[in-house]
């Protein structure tokens, strides 16, 4: 039996990211007119005033490291994220709301609960890698739900 599908009224549009964590940090920094090197100095001073052993080296949080964060090549630790939030006068939760990386621990947990999830995730990755499935198509497919499902007893 062929199952009919219909689109939900919303297509996850409220959930589609418009920025990344790094872009968001850069935008906040630029609005405050803080140069990248100055931002690194501020982070290091804040960390040292909190006696954080992670920041014992003078260049623990360098301008290069921050540039990598802003360009999405690296991600800050929880502690660095807290310092960034403090300096930019936002909450850590606000910063995390712009972090759209894959929730790898959750994917691994789902796979452990049911190996079929692992097969489904791998299949999706294979389609995406072979350019048979775009991000928009993934979102569209996830926003579909069956109108009716066949009843096994009928």
N, CA and C atoms as an extended XYZ file, in Angstrom:
462
Properties=species:S:1:pos:R:3:atomname:S:1:resname:S:1:resid:I:1 pbc="F F F"
N         0.847       -1.182        0.000 N   UNK     1
C         0.000        0.000        0.000 CA  UNK     1
C         0.889        1.241        0.000 C   UNK     1
N         0.568        2.219       -0.815 N   UNK     2
C         1.307        3.474       -0.895 CA  UNK     2
C         0.778        4.414        0.172 C   UNK     2
N         1.702        4.987        0.936 N   UNK     3
C         1.322        5.927        1.987 CA  UNK     3
C         1.324        7.338        1.432 C   UNK     3
N         0.305        8.095        1.791 N   UNK     4
C         0.231        9.491        1.381 CA  UNK     4
C         0.943       10.360        2.402 C   UNK     4
N         1.621       11.365        1.906 N   UNK     5
C         2.294       12.303        2.784 CA  UNK     5
C         1.798       13.702        2.487 C   UNK     5
N         1.777       14.519        3.508 N   UNK     6
C         1.426       15.921        3.349 CA  UNK     6
C         2.427       16.745        4.137 C   UNK     6
N         2.601       17.977        3.730 N   UNK     7
C         3.519       18.858        4.439 CA  UNK     7
C         2.827       19.401        5.681 C   UNK     7
N         3.567       19.487        6.752 N   UNK     8
C         3.043       20.166        7.934 CA  UNK     8
C         2.903       21.641        7.574 C   UNK     8
N         2.040       22.364        8.264 N   UNK     9
C         1.888       23.785        7.957 CA  UNK     9
C         3.201       24.555        8.024 C   UNK     9
N         4.079       24.183        8.934 N   UNK    10
C         5.380       24.842        9.001 CA  UNK    10
C         6.420       23.889        8.442 C   UNK    10
N         7.483       24.429        7.897 N   UNK    11
C         8.571       23.600        7.380 CA  UNK    11
C         9.825       23.883        8.182 C   UNK    11
N         9.652       23.921        9.504 N   UNK    12
C        10.770       24.172       10.403 CA  UNK    12
C        11.434       25.522       10.154 C   UNK    12
N        10.703       26.457        9.526 N   UNK    13
C        11.314       27.741        9.182 CA  UNK    13
C        11.785       28.502       10.408 C   UNK    13
N        11.106       28.338       11.524 N   UNK    14
C        11.549       29.045       12.719 CA  UNK    14
C        12.837       28.448       13.269 C   UNK    14
N        13.166       27.228       12.840 N   UNK    15
C        14.356       26.562       13.349 CA  UNK    15
C        15.548       26.693       12.406 C   UNK    15
N        15.347       27.208       11.194 N   UNK    16
C        16.435       27.288       10.224 CA  UNK    16
C        17.441       28.330       10.696 C   UNK    16
N        18.706       27.926       10.853 N   UNK    17
C        19.704       28.883       11.347 CA  UNK    17
C        20.026       29.958       10.317 C   UNK    17
N        20.159       31.165       10.796 N   UNK    18
C        20.510       32.289        9.925 CA  UNK    18
C        21.935       32.758       10.187 C   UNK    18
N        22.563       32.178       11.202 N   UNK    19
C        23.928       32.540       11.546 CA  UNK    19
C        24.599       31.349       12.209 C   UNK    19
N        25.871       31.467       12.451 N   UNK    20
C        26.611       30.438       13.176 CA  UNK    20
C        27.107       31.037       14.477 C   UNK    20
N        27.616       30.205       15.345 N   UNK    21
C        28.158       30.699       16.602 CA  UNK    21
C        29.260       31.721       16.346 C   UNK    21
N        30.187       31.386       15.461 N   UNK    22
C        31.293       32.295       15.162 CA  UNK    22
C        30.832       33.614       14.570 C   UNK    22
N        29.889       33.545       13.634 N   UNK    23
C        29.368       34.774       13.019 CA  UNK    23
C        28.667       35.633       14.068 C   UNK    23
N        27.940       34.969       14.964 N   UNK    24
C        27.217       35.692       16.001 CA  UNK    24
C        28.194       36.398       16.950 C   UNK    24
N        29.248       35.683       17.344 N   UNK    25
C        30.268       36.281       18.209 CA  UNK    25
C        30.914       37.469       17.507 C   UNK    25
N        31.254       37.301       16.219 N   UNK    26
C        31.869       38.405       15.466 CA  UNK    26
C        30.935       39.603       15.404 C   UNK    26
N        29.653       39.369       15.118 N   UNK    27
C        28.694       40.474       15.039 CA  UNK    27
C        28.603       41.225       16.372 C   UNK    27
N        28.528       40.472       17.472 N   UNK    28
C        28.461       41.120       18.789 CA  UNK    28
C        29.732       41.914       19.076 C   UNK    28
N        30.873       41.322       18.751 N   UNK    29
C        32.166       41.990       18.980 CA  UNK    29
C        32.251       43.268       18.158 C   UNK    29
N        31.850       43.186       16.900 N   UNK    30
C        31.914       44.353       16.010 CA  UNK    30
C        30.957       45.458       16.477 C   UNK    30
N        29.782       45.077       16.962 N   UNK    31
C        28.834       46.078       17.462 CA  UNK    31
C        29.408       46.831       18.656 C   UNK    31
N        30.229       46.146       19.425 N   UNK    32
C        30.876       46.788       20.574 CA  UNK    32
C        32.183       47.461       20.180 C   UNK    32
N        32.523       47.372       18.895 N   UNK    33
C        33.738       47.988       18.349 CA  UNK    33
C        34.995       47.521       19.081 C   UNK    33
N        35.068       46.204       19.265 N   UNK    34
C        36.237       45.614       19.913 CA  UNK    34
C        37.073       44.924       18.833 C   UNK    34
N        38.304       45.349       18.678 N   UNK    35
C        39.209       44.718       17.723 CA  UNK    35
C        39.530       43.301       18.201 C   UNK    35
N        39.870       42.435       17.268 N   UNK    36
C        40.123       41.032       17.584 CA  UNK    36
C        41.246       40.866       18.612 C   UNK    36
N        42.355       41.597       18.428 N   UNK    37
C        43.473       41.496       19.384 CA  UNK    37
C        43.075       42.013       20.767 C   UNK    37
N        42.302       43.070       20.790 N   UNK    38
C        41.821       43.622       22.055 CA  UNK    38
C        40.892       42.614       22.739 C   UNK    38
N        40.051       41.945       21.946 N   UNK    39
C        39.135       40.934       22.459 CA  UNK    39
C        39.927       39.790       23.103 C   UNK    39
N        40.995       39.357       22.434 N   UNK    40
C        41.850       38.296       22.976 CA  UNK    40
C        42.478       38.744       24.292 C   UNK    40
N        42.953       39.981       24.332 N   UNK    41
C        43.543       40.516       25.573 CA  UNK    41
C        42.511       40.533       26.702 C   UNK    41
N        41.301       40.971       26.380 N   UNK    42
C        40.240       41.038       27.382 CA  UNK    42
C        39.911       39.647       27.931 C   UNK    42
N        39.848       38.659       27.044 N   UNK    43
C        39.549       37.287       27.465 CA  UNK    43
C        40.655       36.742       28.362 C   UNK    43
N        41.898       36.979       27.971 N   UNK    44
C        43.026       36.490       28.766 CA  UNK    44
C        43.073       37.157       30.137 C   UNK    44
N        42.818       38.458       30.183 N   UNK    45
C        42.825       39.167       31.471 CA  UNK    45
C        41.701       38.664       32.377 C   UNK    45
N        40.531       38.435       31.793 N   UNK    46
C        39.398       37.925       32.572 CA  UNK    46
C        39.722       36.537       33.121 C   UNK    46
N        40.299       35.700       32.284 N   UNK    47
C        40.648       34.347       32.714 CA  UNK    47
C        41.708       34.374       33.809 C   UNK    47
N        42.704       35.236       33.661 N   UNK    48
C        43.762       35.323       34.658 CA  UNK    48
C        43.243       35.899       35.975 C   UNK    48
N        42.288       36.823       35.895 N   UNK    49
C        41.718       37.383       37.121 CA  UNK    49
C        40.887       36.335       37.857 C   UNK    49
N        40.389       35.346       37.125 N   UNK    50
C        39.652       34.241       37.735 CA  UNK    50
C        40.570       33.082       38.088 C   UNK    50
N        41.881       33.291       37.905 N   UNK    51
C        42.909       32.294       38.196 CA  UNK    51
C        42.613       30.963       37.510 C   UNK    51
N        42.295       31.048       36.234 N   UNK    52
C        42.017       29.851       35.449 CA  UNK    52
C        43.332       29.262       34.949 C   UNK    52
N        43.700       28.047       35.380 N   UNK    53
C        44.976       27.448       34.966 CA  UNK    53
C        45.045       27.178       33.463 C   UNK    53
N        43.888       27.088       32.807 N   UNK    54
C        43.846       26.880       31.353 CA  UNK    54
C        44.476       28.066       30.618 C   UNK    54
N        44.543       29.225       31.275 N   UNK    55
C        45.021       30.454       30.652 CA  UNK    55
C        46.340       30.929       31.250 C   UNK    55
N        47.206       30.014       31.630 N   UNK    56
C        48.488       30.403       32.217 CA  UNK    56
C        49.442       31.000       31.193 C   UNK    56
N        49.320       30.589       29.947 N   UNK    57
C        50.205       31.111       28.906 CA  UNK    57
C        49.684       32.468       28.438 C   UNK    57
N        50.563       33.401       28.101 N   UNK    58
C        50.121       34.728       27.674 CA  UNK    58
C        49.257       34.693       26.412 C   UNK    58
N        49.452       33.679       25.564 N   UNK    59
C        48.690       33.637       24.318 CA  UNK    59
C        47.644       32.523       24.329 C   UNK    59
N        47.119       32.195       25.504 N   UNK    60
C        46.149       31.101       25.618 CA  UNK    60
C        44.947       31.304       24.717 C   UNK    60
N        44.473       32.513       24.653 N   UNK    61
C        43.334       32.829       23.797 CA  UNK    61
C        43.802       33.916       22.833 C   UNK    61
N        44.460       33.490       21.774 N   UNK    62
C        45.068       34.438       20.837 CA  UNK    62
C        44.047       34.978       19.836 C   UNK    62
N        44.440       36.038       19.161 N   UNK    63
C        43.593       36.597       18.098 CA  UNK    63
C        43.376       35.551       17.006 C   UNK    63
N        44.384       34.748       16.727 N   UNK    64
C        44.247       33.685       15.719 CA  UNK    64
C        43.217       32.651       16.121 C   UNK    64
N        43.240       32.269       17.399 N   UNK    65
C        42.260       31.313       17.917 CA  UNK    65
C        40.851       31.893       17.798 C   UNK    65
N        40.691       33.157       18.177 N   UNK    66
C        39.379       33.804       18.077 CA  UNK    66
C        38.928       33.935       16.630 C   UNK    66
N        39.860       34.206       15.745 N   UNK    67
C        39.537       34.273       14.318 CA  UNK    67
C        39.031       32.918       13.835 C   UNK    67
N        39.687       31.850       14.293 N   UNK    68
C        39.235       30.498       13.932 CA  UNK    68
C        37.826       30.232       14.452 C   UNK    68
N        37.531       30.693       15.654 N   UNK    69
C        36.176       30.534       16.206 CA  UNK    69
C        35.177       31.297       15.337 C   UNK    69
N        35.491       32.543       15.030 N   UNK    70
C        34.576       33.374       14.249 CA  UNK    70
C        34.367       32.838       12.836 C   UNK    70
N        35.362       32.137       12.319 N   UNK    71
C        35.244       31.575       10.968 CA  UNK    71
C        34.795       30.114       10.967 C   UNK    71
N        34.421       29.599       12.135 N   UNK    72
C        33.867       28.253       12.219 CA  UNK    72
C        34.867       27.123       12.101 C   UNK    72
N        36.157       27.429       12.236 N   UNK    73
C        37.173       26.376       12.140 CA  UNK    73
C        37.459       25.725       13.486 C   UNK    73
N        37.132       26.426       14.578 N   UNK    74
C        37.326       25.903       15.928 CA  UNK    74
C        36.141       26.325       16.777 C   UNK    74
N        36.004       25.653       17.910 N   UNK    75
C        34.908       25.965       18.815 CA  UNK    75
C        35.467       26.169       20.217 C   UNK    75
N        34.931       27.147       20.923 N   UNK    76
C        35.456       27.439       22.265 CA  UNK    76
C        35.025       26.389       23.281 C   UNK    76
N        35.856       26.211       24.287 N   UNK    77
C        35.483       25.341       25.409 CA  UNK    77
C        34.355       26.030       26.174 C   UNK    77
N        33.763       25.290       27.101 N   UNK    78
C        32.703       25.873       27.933 CA  UNK    78
C        33.215       27.103       28.680 C   UNK    78
N        34.442       27.001       29.204 N   UNK    79
C        35.007       28.108       29.978 CA  UNK    79
C        35.229       29.335       29.099 C   UNK    79
N        35.799       29.143       27.926 N   UNK    80
C        36.035       30.264       27.009 CA  UNK    80
C        34.699       30.866       26.583 C   UNK    80
N        33.716       30.017       26.351 N   UNK    81
C        32.387       30.502       25.975 CA  UNK    81
C        31.805       31.390       27.087 C   UNK    81
N        32.030       30.989       28.332 N   UNK    82
C        31.561       31.806       29.462 CA  UNK    82
C        32.251       33.163       29.474 C   UNK    82
N        33.552       33.186       29.225 N   UNK    83
C        34.289       34.446       29.205 CA  UNK    83
C        33.824       35.331       28.042 C   UNK    83
N        33.615       34.718       26.880 N   UNK    84
C        33.133       35.471       25.713 CA  UNK    84
C        31.776       36.088       26.030 C   UNK    84
N        30.891       35.289       26.622 N   UNK    85
C        29.556       35.786       26.982 CA  UNK    85
C        29.665       36.962       27.957 C   UNK    85
N        30.539       36.835       28.942 N   UNK    86
C        30.705       37.901       29.928 CA  UNK    86
C        31.153       39.203       29.257 C   UNK    86
N        32.169       39.107       28.412 N   UNK    87
C        32.705       40.311       27.765 CA  UNK    87
C        31.703       40.925       26.803 C   UNK    87
N        30.948       40.077       26.091 N   UNK    88
C        29.983       40.584       25.111 CA  UNK    88
C        28.627       40.903       25.743 C   UNK    88
N        28.521       40.678       27.067 N   UNK    89
C        27.313       41.008       27.821 CA  UNK    89
C        26.073       40.268       27.305 C   UNK    89
N        26.252       38.965       27.082 N   UNK    90
C        25.141       38.086       26.699 CA  UNK    90
C        25.225       36.843       27.568 C   UNK    90
N        24.209       36.017       27.497 N   UNK    91
C        24.240       34.768       28.256 CA  UNK    91
C        24.926       33.676       27.444 C   UNK    91
N        25.432       32.695       28.141 N   UNK    92
C        26.021       31.538       27.467 CA  UNK    92
C        24.943       30.841       26.640 C   UNK    92
N        23.732       30.788       27.159 N   UNK    93
C        22.622       30.155       26.439 CA  UNK    93
C        22.352       30.858       25.112 C   UNK    93
N        22.461       32.180       25.110 N   UNK    94
C        22.263       32.937       23.867 CA  UNK    94
C        23.327       32.566       22.844 C   UNK    94
N        24.558       32.416       23.311 N   UNK    95
C        25.627       31.997       22.392 CA  UNK    95
C        25.373       30.583       21.893 C   UNK    95
N        25.015       29.686       22.804 N   UNK    96
C        24.787       28.286       22.433 CA  UNK    96
C        23.614       28.135       21.470 C   UNK    96
N        22.663       29.042       21.529 N   UNK    97
C        21.516       28.979       20.615 CA  UNK    97
C        21.960       29.153       19.167 C   UNK    97
N        23.146       29.687       18.953 N   UNK    98
C        23.677       29.881       17.611 CA  UNK    98
C        24.718       28.828       17.232 C   UNK    98
N        24.864       27.806       18.066 N   UNK    99
C        25.799       26.712       17.792 CA  UNK    99
C        25.007       25.573       17.155 C   UNK    99
N        25.171       25.381       15.864 N   UNK   100
C        24.369       24.408       15.120 CA  UNK   100
C        25.158       23.173       14.718 C   UNK   100
N        26.188       22.855       15.484 N   UNK   101
C        26.969       21.658       15.175 CA  UNK   101
C        26.137       20.410       15.432 C   UNK   101
N        26.572       19.321       14.824 N   UNK   102
C        25.901       18.041       15.006 CA  UNK   102
C        25.963       17.609       16.469 C   UNK   102
N        24.842       17.163       17.021 N   UNK   103
C        24.843       16.666       18.397 CA  UNK   103
C        25.336       15.214       18.423 C   UNK   103
N        26.639       15.020       18.277 N   UNK   104
C        27.191       13.676       18.097 CA  UNK   104
C        26.866       12.735       19.252 C   UNK   104
N        26.894       13.246       20.475 N   UNK   105
C        26.587       12.372       21.610 CA  UNK   105
C        25.151       11.869       21.538 C   UNK   105
N        24.240       12.725       21.129 N   UNK   106
C        22.833       12.321       21.015 CA  UNK   106
C        22.658       11.310       19.878 C   UNK   106
N        23.356       11.517       18.762 N   UNK   107
C        23.285       10.555       17.654 CA  UNK   107
C        23.821        9.195       18.098 C   UNK   107
N        24.912        9.193       18.838 N   UNK   108
C        25.470        7.936       19.331 CA  UNK   108
C        24.520        7.253       20.304 C   UNK   108
N        23.862        8.029       21.145 N   UNK   109
C        22.909        7.464       22.099 CA  UNK   109
C        21.740        6.833       21.362 C   UNK   109
N        21.209        7.526       20.347 N   UNK   110
C        20.093        6.972       19.570 CA  UNK   110
C        20.494        5.677       18.888 C   UNK   110
N        21.701        5.641       18.338 N   UNK   111
C        22.190        4.432       17.677 CA  UNK   111
C        22.307        3.283       18.668 C   UNK   111
N        22.748        3.586       19.888 N   UNK   112
C        22.876        2.543       20.907 CA  UNK   112
C        21.508        1.994       21.305 C   UNK   112
N        20.506        2.869       21.334 N   UNK   113
C        19.151        2.453       21.690 CA  UNK   113
C        18.543        1.598       20.578 C   UNK   113
N        18.786        2.009       19.331 N   UNK   114
C        18.222        1.284       18.189 CA  UNK   114
C        19.181        1.401       17.011 C   UNK   114
N        19.851        0.311       16.636 N   UNK   115
C        20.820        0.344       15.545 CA  UNK   115
C        20.249        0.819       14.212 C   UNK   115
N        18.935        0.755       14.056 N   UNK   116
C        18.320        1.246       12.824 CA  UNK   116
C        18.565        2.740       12.635 C   UNK   116
N        18.688        3.481       13.759 N   UNK   117
C        19.028        4.901       13.644 CA  UNK   117
C        20.385        5.069       12.980 C   UNK   117
N        21.353        4.260       13.376 N   UNK   118
C        22.681        4.322       12.768 CA  UNK   118
C        22.613        4.085       11.268 C   UNK   118
N        21.819        3.087       10.862 N   UNK   119
C        21.645        2.805        9.438 CA  UNK   119
C        21.000        4.002        8.735 C   UNK   119
N        19.978        4.581        9.357 N   UNK   120
C        19.285        5.727        8.756 CA  UNK   120
C        20.217        6.931        8.645 C   UNK   120
N        20.983        7.208        9.707 N   UNK   121
C        21.916        8.340        9.673 CA  UNK   121
C        22.979        8.134        8.611 C   UNK   121
N        23.525        6.921        8.532 N   UNK   122
C        24.556        6.619        7.530 CA  UNK   122
C        23.982        6.784        6.125 C   UNK   122
N        22.765        6.323        5.915 N   UNK   123
C        22.135        6.441        4.590 CA  UNK   123
C        21.938        7.912        4.229 C   UNK   123
N        21.496        8.710        5.187 N   UNK   124
C        21.326       10.144        4.933 CA  UNK   124
C        22.659       10.784        4.576 C   UNK   124
N        23.708       10.441        5.317 N   UNK   125
C        25.039       10.988        5.036 CA  UNK   125
C        25.505       10.574        3.642 C   UNK   125
N        25.272        9.327        3.271 N   UNK   126
C        25.660        8.862        1.937 CA  UNK   126
C        24.936        9.641        0.841 C   UNK   126
N        23.627        9.878        1.016 N   UNK   127
C        22.867       10.668        0.040 CA  UNK   127
C        23.394       12.100       -0.028 C   UNK   127
N        23.634       12.681        1.129 N   UNK   128
C        24.129       14.056        1.172 CA  UNK   128
C        25.485       14.150        0.498 C   UNK   128
N        26.388       13.215        0.822 N   UNK   129
C        27.728       13.230        0.232 CA  UNK   129
C        27.714       13.038       -1.271 C   UNK   129
N        26.769       12.294       -1.774 N   UNK   130
C        26.700       12.086       -3.225 CA  UNK   130
C        25.844       13.158       -3.901 C   UNK   130
N        25.487       14.194       -3.133 N   UNK   131
C        24.710       15.342       -3.616 CA  UNK   131
C        23.338       14.949       -4.154 C   UNK   131
N        22.806       13.863       -3.652 N   UNK   132
C        21.457       13.459       -4.024 CA  UNK   132
C        20.421       14.054       -3.086 C   UNK   132
N        20.898       14.610       -1.978 N   UNK   133
C        19.989       15.153       -0.986 CA  UNK   133
C        20.560       16.473       -0.470 C   UNK   133
N        19.828       17.555       -0.635 N   UNK   134
C        20.273       18.868       -0.184 CA  UNK   134
C        19.764       19.119        1.236 C   UNK   134
N        20.338       20.102        1.939 N   UNK   135
C        19.826       20.423        3.278 CA  UNK   135
C        18.346       20.799        3.257 C   UNK   135
N        17.934       21.504        2.218 N   UNK   136
C        16.523       21.885        2.105 CA  UNK   136
C        15.631       20.646        1.964 C   UNK   136
N        16.110       19.655        1.199 N   UNK   137
C        15.339       18.422        1.037 CA  UNK   137
C        15.275       17.629        2.338 C   UNK   137
N        16.361       17.632        3.098 N   UNK   138
C        16.353       16.950        4.392 CA  UNK   138
C        15.306       17.601        5.286 C   UNK   138
N        15.326       18.933        5.361 N   UNK   139
C        14.345       19.646        6.192 CA  UNK   139
C        12.925       19.399        5.706 C   UNK   139
N        12.754       19.386        4.392 N   UNK   140
C        11.421       19.145        3.839 CA  UNK   140
C        10.942       17.744        4.197 C   UNK   140
N        11.804       16.766        4.064 N   UNK   141
C        11.414       15.396        4.391 CA  UNK   141
C        11.126       15.231        5.874 C   UNK   141
N        11.859       15.938        6.716 N   UNK   142
C        11.610       15.853        8.149 CA  UNK   142
C        10.322       16.548        8.567 C   UNK   142
N         9.819       17.425        7.743 N   UNK   143
C         8.594       18.144        8.096 CA  UNK   143
C         7.357       17.446        7.566 C   UNK   143
N         7.522       16.305        6.977 N   UNK   144
C         6.385       15.533        6.482 CA  UNK   144
C         5.944       14.527        7.522 C   UNK   144
N         4.645       14.266        7.532 N   UNK   145
C         4.145       13.165        8.359 CA  UNK   145
C         3.002       12.506        7.608 C   UNK   145
N         2.833       11.222        7.776 N   UNK   146
C         1.780       10.522        7.040 CA  UNK   146
C         0.399       11.024        7.436 C   UNK   146
N        -0.469       11.119        6.431 N   UNK   147
C        -1.871       11.461        6.711 CA  UNK   147
C        -2.522       10.279        7.407 C   UNK   147
N        -2.262        9.129        6.857 N   UNK   148
C        -2.783        7.919        7.474 CA  UNK   148
C        -1.774        6.806        7.307 C   UNK   148
N        -1.745        5.954        8.274 N   UNK   149
C        -0.860        4.797        8.167 CA  UNK   149
C        -1.730        3.555        8.060 C   UNK   149
N        -1.308        2.609        7.275 N   UNK   150
C        -2.132        1.407        7.134 CA  UNK   150
C        -2.229        0.649        8.466 C   UNK   150
N        -3.412        0.231        8.788 N   UNK   151
C        -3.635       -0.525       10.011 CA  UNK   151
C        -3.298       -1.987        9.738 C   UNK   151
N        -2.429       -2.539       10.514 N   UNK   152
C        -1.973       -3.905       10.308 CA  UNK   152
C        -3.106       -4.911       10.479 C   UNK   152
N        -4.106       -4.555       11.294 N   UNK   153
C        -5.191       -5.505       11.606 CA  UNK   153
C        -6.316       -5.487       10.588 C   UNK   153
N        -6.360       -4.528        9.704 N   UNK   154
C        -7.474       -4.442        8.745 CA  UNK   154
C        -7.175       -5.198        7.495 C   UNK   154
